[in-house]
């Protein structure tokens, strides 16, 4: 693991770093080739595993201290020169206090951050990252490594401090390097890999997903745990949740799910430091109340002092051993916000780094605490970082799925195919089933509506059923759990009614920031739901998702693709296209059956569009169900002597140059037609027209009132001025006819 990792023995204890990676051992061997025989010894796991015992390195004259601290050996190193070794408890206290100091220093340098929250986790993070977790600082993303999800994302300075002490690899791709103490001074800087809240896409791959929008991390951890269990990996997931954060409804959703699924490879740690941002947390989030709630959910609870190393280690050992009851284990840790520095404890210090004299005082208090907590020395224990377990995720290569017609004919659905009509939601379900048989990485999550979204076709297929996760009515948890599965290399499709997905917009946004490979599918979209009324319709969804099409993600791709298939063939093809694409996609499906427009031969690409009718007078641009209504309008216009072009604008973003060429061939006249509120296709077309600098005329037809229930699709379209007659009338007005 190189000098940066060995440098962690600046603490006064032995540190064993075990690594199964030949490349790491080679670096060990190169640097320590001068050591006497036996200094690099086997660790009991065969020739692939080596242990560097620092006591032997010390005996051989190797300098103690870290590369990032220059020639400063520090007081711990001085103790080692005298041959003294700390007990585990004293060692944890010493290391936690050092991490607390670094948290204070980095936040002071940044001028912002949450050092007191970080300090409440100093001991827990020390035990986790220096002793409990099986992982490699050189390979933080190694697929079998234990994982840490910091749902309490604002406390991230403590993890950054530990990562710097351990020399964890950071940076993007070919810029990977070891994190150093000096890097901590760049916290929150524009060029730094150390974001204000965790985000692996900005160069800190130790984390699996962006967190900091509170309440989401436990669901992400559940997704990681499900993926590990699916792959048969001996992999442990740890998740730290704040006490104030635990009031978020999504935390309850996640706890419910974890208990139901008996995810015993997931350990949730509640950091009960008593204070939120504005004041103390509610008594409803006290350690006692949290314990009662967790027991009621079905957890076995370990209540500990979060600053007592022996209690922390004992709780983690109980998790590793597993509860005899078969229940998942939760840890409630009583902690102190700003532990070790009394002057910055209590209310008023949340997100407020001390500076100047206040910082000096806090650091002096930590120095005093260090003397108090580490005075008893005994050669009784040492830190060990164990390597990731053996094994690897399943890596079966996906196969090309059959065409829609082929799959339906071979699975007793030929009569449905011959009918010439099908709802896009059903075609999506068929596509999932076909994908499930050909792509072992595809997983599906649903929120208790699988018989409406048609994900039940995947669920009921024996070849796919083990990869279906029923989340019940918990859309926020479902989306974040999907992001966790994606972080573990799966291709998750999360599905519910489009309307119900609106409550998970924050979770979807965080998935986009995480670079997640998440596929979101909303059924029963738009006003064509008709009879159920607006409480079940999704009307602002296209505008919201479309906003992410206007930016680029960390890979340089659109933040999200928004897809609206007009028929079964389009829905089937676009589902396959989503599975092949690495990034977030949102597809709208609808309830009504619609006629087939396309065939297996039509190729649908993300960012494309289809021309269904070529005219010369005006362009009608629509998507989803409205393509069918616009097609009726084209026929009405034709009878009136107007030659209209119909464009199925099924993707946002779309090929603007190609679209502008078509509009230019139609007198510069374009009408957009959508079954949702404004801000969707119409706004996307408006942006394209405006940026071209040419002269165009645009009219946007969309839902401009609150719709109500109606017995038929025709009734609700007429109510909202979106039926074929209304489209024809608007076109004639634009043409001055």
N, C-alpha and C positions, 0 to 999 in steps of 0.2 A: 504493500500500500504506500510505500515511499515514506520519506522523512516527515511529511506533514502529519501522517497518522501516528508514527512512532513518537512524535513530539508531544502527544497528549500525556505522556508520562511525566510531564512537568508537575503533575500531581504527585503527592507523596504516597504512592502505592504502586504495586506492580500492575502493569497493563499487558494483558495478553491480547494480541490481535490475531485471530485465526482467519485464514483465507483459503478458499478452495480454488483460487484463480492462479494458474501457472504464471501469468504475466506479473502478478503482484509479487509472487515469491521470487521471480527473477530480479525484480528491483530490490527486494530485501537482500538477496544474495550478493548483488553487485555492490551495494553499499556496505554490507557487513562481512565481506570476504576475508577481512583481517581478523575476525573473531576466532577464538579457539574452537576446536571441534566440539560439537554438542551445543553450541550457542543457539543454533537454529535446529530445533528438534521437532520430531513428529508429534502431532497432537492426537494420536489415537485413531485417526481416520485414514490411514494409509499414506502413500507418498504424495498425494495431492495436497495434503494439509500440513502446514507448518506453523509453529508457534515461535514468536520472538519473545523471550523472557527478558524483560528490561534489566532485572537484577544482574543477569550475565553480561548484558551490554555495558552496564555501569562498571562491573568488575573488569571488563576489557578496556575501560577508559573512554567509552563513548560519551560525548557531551550530553548533558541533560538540559532540556529546554527546547523551545520550539523555534522553528525557522522564522516565524513571523514576529518573535519578540527579540530578535537579534542576539546579543550576548547576555541578555537578562536571564539568569537561571531561575531566579525567584526563590522564595522561602521554602517552597516544597522541594525544589531541587537541592537546596542546602541540607535539608533533612535527609534526603537520600544519600548525600555524600557521607553523612554520618552513619549510614547503615540503618536508618530508622524507617519503619513502614507504618502506615496508618491502618486502623481497622476500617472495615467497609463503611461504617457509620461516619467516622471522621473523614474518610476519603470523599464520601458523597457530599458532606457539608462543605469541605474545602472546594470541591469542584463547583457545586451549586453557587457558592458565594462568588467564585471567580466569574461564572456565567452571569450572575446578577450584576456584577461590576461592569462587565462588558455591555450588558443591556442598557445600563444607565449611560455609559459613555457613548454608545452608538446613537441613542435617541437624542442625547444632548448635542452631538455633532450634527444630527439631522435637523434639529430644532422642532421635532415633532415625534410622535410615537407613543407607545404605551408601556413604559418600563415597569411601572408598578404591577400591572397585570402579568408581565413577563416574570417578574420576581416571585410572584405567587406560585409559579410553576418550576422554579429552579431545581428543586430536589427531584420532582417527578420526571422532568426531562433528563436530568443527569442519570437517574437509574435506568430510564428507558434507553437512551442513546448510547450510554457507556457500558451497559451491562445486560439489560433485559432483551433488547431487540437483536434478532439474528440478521445481520446485514453487513454490507461492506461500504465504508466511506468512499472507496475508489469507484464503486459501482452502485450508486444509490438507487438506480432503476432496475437492478437485477431482478428478473421476474419472480424468483422464489423468496425474495427478501420480505421480512416482516415490514409492515407499513404503519406510518403514523399520519393520521388525519387531524389537523389542528382546526377544529370547527371554530374555536375561539381565536379567530385569525389575527386579531389585533395584538395578541400576546406573542407574535412570531419572533421578536428580537431574541428571546431565550433560545429558540431553535437555531437561529442564525449564529448565536454565540457558540453553541455546542458544535455546530457544523464547522465553524472556524477553528475551534480547538482540535477537532478531529481531522481537519484538512479534507472536508468533503468536496467531491468534484462538482463544480458549478460551470455555468456558461453554456452557450449554444453550440452544438455540433462540433466543428473543428476548433472552436475557441474554448474547449473544456480545459479547466485548470483547477487547482486546489484553492479552496477558500482560505483566506488568511485573516489574521487579526486586523491588518490594515484595511482590508475590504469592509470591515464593519463600519468604518468611518464614512463609507459611501452610502449608508442606508438612505433609501428614498431619493437618491440622486437620479437624474434622468438617464445616466449611462450605467447605473448600477444593476447588478443581478439581484439585489436585495430590495424587493418591493415592500411597500408599506404593509401589505397583507400577502399571504402566500399565493404564488402563481408559478407553476412549473414552466410555463411558456416563456417567462422572462429570464430564464437561465438558472432556476433553482429546482432541479429535477428531483430532489429528495421528496417533494410533495407530488401527489397524484392529480390534484385538482385545485383550482383557485377557491379559496375560502375567505371569509371575512364578512360576507353578508350573512348575518347570524342565523343559526338554526339548520343549516344545510349539511354540515360535515358528517353528522351521524348517518344520514341517508347515503352519502357517498361511501362511507365506510361499509355500510351494509352491502352496497353493490360490489365493493372489492371482496368482501367476505363470500358473497354468493359466487363470484368468479373463481375464487380459490377452491371452494368446495366443488364447483362444477368441474374444475380441472384436476381434482384429486390432489391438491398441493397442501403440504403441511406448512401453512402460511398463517401468521397471526396478524390481526388488524387491531391497532390501538387508535382510539378516538378521544380527544380531549374536548369537553363541552363546558362552557361557562355556566355558573349557576343562574345568573340573570338571563342568559340565552335560553335556558331550559324552558322558559315560559313560551317560547315560540311554538306555535302549533305543529310545525313540521317535526320538532323533536318528539312530540307525542306520537305522531304518525310513524316515525322511525322506530321508536321503542316498541310500539304495538307490533310492527312487522318483524323486528328482530326476535321478540319473544315467541311470536307465532311460528316463525321459521326455525327457531332454536339455533341461531347462529352462534355457536359456542366458540368459534374461532375469532370472534369480535369482542374486544374488551372496551367498554365505554367508561371513561373517567370523568366524573363531574368535579370541576374545580370550584369549590365553594369558598370563595374569598370574601364573600359577604357584601361587596359593593358593586354597583353597576356604574353607569356614567354620571347620572344626576344625583344619586343618593344610594342608600342601602337597598339591596334586593328585597322583594316582597317576602313576608313570612311564608308565603306559599312555596317559595323556592329555598327555604331553609334546608340544611342537611337532613333534619328529621323528617320534614315533609317529603323531600325527594326520596328518601329511603322508603317511606310508606308507599309512595306512588310506584316506585320500582318493584317493590314486593308485590303490589297489586297487579302490575303488568305481567309478572312472572319471572322476575330476575332474582338471582341470589346476590345479595348485596354485601360488600366489604366496606365498612366505614373506617377510615384511617385518618391519622394526622399527616397531612401532605408534606410536612417538613421533617418527619421522622423516617430516616432511610430504612430501618428494619421493618417498619410497618408497610412501607411502600413495596419493598421487595417481597414481603410475605404475601401481600395482596396479589402481586403479579404471579408469584409462584402458585397461588391457589387458582388463578386463571389458567395457567399452563396445565396444571394437574386436571382441571375441569371439575365442575360440581358433581357430586354424587347423584343429585336430583336430575341431572341432565339439563338444568336451566342455564341460560347464559349468565355471565357474571358481570356485574357493574360495580365500580369503585366510587365511593363518595369520599373525596379528599377535602378535609377541612384545612384551608390555607389562609395565609395573610397577604393581602395586597400590599406590596412594598416590603415583604418580609426582609428582616435584617437591618432595616433603616427606618427607625421609628419616626423620624422627622417627615417622611413622605407617606406615611400610612394614614388610613382613614379617608374621609370624604374630601373631595376637592383636588385629587391628584390623578384622576383618570385622564389618560391622553395628554398629560402635562409633564414633560421631562424637566427635572430640576436643572438649573444652570448656575454658573458662578458659585457663590458661597453655599447655596443650597445643595449643589452637586457635591462640593467638597465635603460638606457635612454628611451627606448620605453615604459617600464612599468611606469616610472615616468610621461611620457607624458599622458598615459592612466589615471593615478591618477589625474592629473590636469584636464583632460577632464571630469572626473567623477564629480569633484567639480563644474565645469562650468555647466554641463548639469543637475544636480540633486539638485540644491540649492533651487528651489521652491517646497515646500511641501504642499500638500493639501489632505485631506481625501475624495477623489472624486472617486476613482476607485480601482480595485484590479484584480489580476490574477485569472483565473478559468480554471482548466483543466477538461473539461467535459468528461464523459465516452463515450465509443463507442455506437452508436445507437443500438436499439433492432434489432433482426433479426439474421439470420444465412444463409450461403450459402446452396444451395440445396444439400442434401446428399443422393440422391437416389442411391441405390446399383446397380452396373452393373450386367447384366445377361450374361450368357454364350452365345456367338454368335452361330448361326447355322453353319454347314459346308458349304463350297463353293457350293457343289452340291445342298444341301437343299435350300440354299438361291436363287440360280439361278432358280431352278425349281418353287419356289413359287413366283417368280417375273418376269415371262414371259421371261426368258432367257434360256430356256431349249434347244432351237435350237443351240444357241451359245455353250452351254456345249457339245452338241452332236457332234459339229464340230471337237472337239479334238484339237483345236488350239486357242490361245488367247495371246495377249501381256500382259506382266506382269504389265504394267501401267494400263490396264483396270481392271485386277484382283485386283490391289490396290484400284481402285475406288469402285469396288463392296464391298471389305472388309470395306472400310470407311462407306459406306452406311449401311452395316450390323451392324457395331460398333455403328454408330449413333443411331440406333434403340434400341440397347441393353445397351449402356453405355452413360448416360446423361452428363458425364464429358468430352467426346470427342468433341473437336472443331477443325475446319479446317480453315487454312489460305492459300490463293493462290495469285499468282502475275500475274493475267490476262492471265493465260494459263490453266484455269480449264477444257477447252474442250480437251486439250492435255494430261494433267496429270490425267484426269478423276476424279478429285475432284468434278466436276459438278454433279456427281451421288449423292454425299452427299448434294450439294447445292440445287438440284431440288427436293429432297425428303421432303415433308411437315413436316415429323417428325424430320428433321435435319436442315432445312434451316436457322433457327434463330441462329444456331451455326456456320454458315459459314461467314467468313470475307474476303471480296475481298479487297486486298491491292493494286491492280493495279501494274504497273511496278516499284516496290519499294521493292526489295528483302531484303535490309538491314533492313528497317523498319519492314517488315513482320517477319523476324526472331526474332528481339527484342520484337515486340509486342507479338509474340508467347511465349517468355520467360516471359513476364508480365502476360499473361493468365495462364501460368504454375505456377507462383508464387501465383496466386489466387486459386490454386487447380484444374485447368483444365488440360486436357490431349491434348495438341495442336499438330496437324500435320501441318507442313508448307511444301508447295510443289511448285516447279517450275522446269524448266529444270535444270539438274545438272550443266550445263555450267553457267547458270545465278546465281546459288547459290554460285559460287566461289567468287563473289563480297561481299558476306556476311560471309566470313570465320572468320573475326574478331568477328562478332556478335555471331557466333556459338561457338567460343572459349570462349567468355565471359559467354555464357549460360552454358557451361560445368563447368567453375569456380564457377558459381552461384549455381551449383547443380540442374540445371533446368531439369524438366521432359519433355523435348522437343524432338519431333520426326521430323526428316528432311527427306524428300523424294524427290529425284531428278530423273526426267524422261529423256528420250532421251539420255541415258548415252552411253559413249563409241563410237567407230568408226562405229558401226552398224547403226548409223543414216544415214550414207552414203551420200545421195544426197545433204544434206544441207551444208556439208563441215565443216572444223574445227572450224569455229566461233560459231557453234551451238553444237559441241561435247564437252563433258567433259572428259578430258584425265588425268589431274593430281589429280583428286578428290580423288581417292582411296588412293594414297600415303599420301595426306594431312590428310584425316580422319584416316587413319591407324596409324598415329603417336600418336593419342590419345588412341589407343588400347594398347599401350606399357606402359601406366601409370595407376595409380589408383586414383579415385576421393575421395572426402571426406567420402564417404560411404564404400570405399574399393573395389569398382567395377571398371571395365575398364572405362576410361574416355569417351569412346564412343564405341558402337558396329557398325561395318560396315557390311551391309547385301546386298547380291546380289542373289535374287531368280532367278532360271533358268526357272521356268514355273509358270503358273497361280496358281496352288495349293500351291506352295512354297510362292508366293507373298501374297496370301490370309492369309496363316497361319502365316507368319512372321509379317504381319501388326497387327494381333491379339497379337502376342508375344510382339511387341513393345508397344502396348497399356497397357499390363499388367506389363511391366517393368518400374521401376522408375529410369529414367536417360535418357541421350541423346543417340539416335540411328540415323544412317544414312542408308537409303535404296535406292539402285539404281534400277530404272526400265528402261525398254527399249521400243523402238517404234515398232520393228517388231513383228508380231505374231510368236509364237513358239509352237511346239508340246507339248502336255502334257507328262510329264515324271512321275509324281507322282499321288497320289490319296488322297482322304480325310483321308485315314488311316495313311498317313505319318506324323509323328510328327516332327516339326521343332523347335529347341531350340536355343536360343542365345548361341553362343559358340560351336555349333555342326557342323557336316558335314555328308554327305551321301555317301555311296559307291554304285556306279551304275553298276560297272563291276568289277569282281574279277579276277585278273591275277596273274602272278608270275615273270614277267620279268622286268616291269617298271611301275611306277605310273605316271599317268597324272592327275594333279590337276588344276581345272578350276572353274569358277563361272559365273553366269549370262548367257548371250548368248553363251559364249565360251564353256559351257558344251555341247551344241548341236554340235558345230564344233569338239570338242574333241571326242565326241561319234562317229562321222563319222570317225575320225582318228583311233579309237579303232577297228572299222570294217575293215578298210584298213590294219591295222597292223595284225589283225587276219588272213586275207587272205595271208599275207606275212609270217605267221608262228610265229608271236610274240604275246605273251599273256600279254595284258596290263590291269592294274587296273585303273579305272576311279573314281576319288573322286570329288564330288561336294563340294567344299570348300566355302559354301555360307556365312559363318560367319567369321569375324575377330574381336577379337581373336577366336581361335578354340582350340579344344582338342589336344594339341601337343603330349601328350603321346600316345593317340590312333592313331594319324596320323603317328608318328614315328614307331609304331609297324607295320603298313601297309607297310611303305617304307622298313623296315627291311626284310619283306617277299618278296620284289621285287628287290633283288640284291642291295639294297641301291641306286637305280636309281630313280630320280624324276624329272619331267618336270612341270613347272608352265606355264599356258596359260591365258593371260588376254588381254582385248581389250582397254587398257589404257596405259599411260606411266608407267615406272618402279617405284618401291618403294611400291608396293601394296602387292598382294598375294605372289609374288616371294620373296620379302624382308622378309615377315613374315615367310615363310617356311625356308628361309636361316637362319634366327635367331634361329628357332627351331632346325635345323640340327646342327648348330654350337654349341649351348648350350648343346646339347646331348653329345658331345665329341666323338661320333662314326664316322666312315668313311662313307660318303655319296657322291654321285655325283648329282649336281643340274644344270639344264639348265633353264633359264628364257626366255620364249617367251612373249613379250609384244610389244607395239607400239614403234618403235625406229626411226620414222621419222615424219615429219609433214604431216598428211594425206591430201588428197584433195577430192573434191566431186567425187562421183562415182554413176552410175545409180543404182547399186544393192549392196546388202550386200556382195555378193560373190566377186564383183570387188574390194571393199575396203579391204576386208580380204586378198585377193591375193596381193594387192598393199603393204600391211604391213607385209606380210609373216606370216599370222595367219590363213590361210585356212587349211582344213584337210590334204591336200597334204604336206604342209609345216610342219605341226605337225608330220606327219608320217616320213618325211625325217629326221627331227631332232632326233626322237626316234631311228631310224635305225642307225644314226651316233653314238648316245650314246651307243648303243648295239654293235657297231663295225660290223654291218651287211652290 
